[in-house]
Amino acid sequence: MPFSVLFLATRKAGTTPEAFKEHYENTHIPLLKSVAGSAFPETHTRHYIHRAEGQAHVLLGTQGDFDYDVVVELAFPDQAAFQAYAAATHTGDAQAKISADEESFIDRSKSRAVILGSTEVTKA
């Protein structure tokens, strides 16, 4: 059964949205792929919050509701595959490399993650 994790990340103070995305795409993702190897998720989808002059384009809610900068979905074929990814990325040297990189551009005190349940899709 497919297994997905949702992760919300916030850029570190002093980091622009553009620099955050640049680092995530060109440094962090290659690092994760390198460390995880074959355990890398089937998909690692990133949705960046649209911001103009530092403000999220809020349609419902307040600016404070959108203090994160990216919504990430990691999709695995099953829970065992997720556990293999977690083991590959959260132990020893791999964990140290990932943590050091995240500390350089993510405010880790604001990071949040949750396991997703079923997914329903409605098409036109």
Buried (B, 14 or more C-beta within 10 A) or exposed (E): EEBBBBBBBBBBEEBEBEEBBEBBEEEBBEBBEEBBEEBBBEEBEBEBBEBEEEEBEEEEEEEEEBEBBBBBBBBBEEEEBBEBBBEBBEEEEBEEBBEEBBEEBBBEEBEEEEEEEEEEEEEE
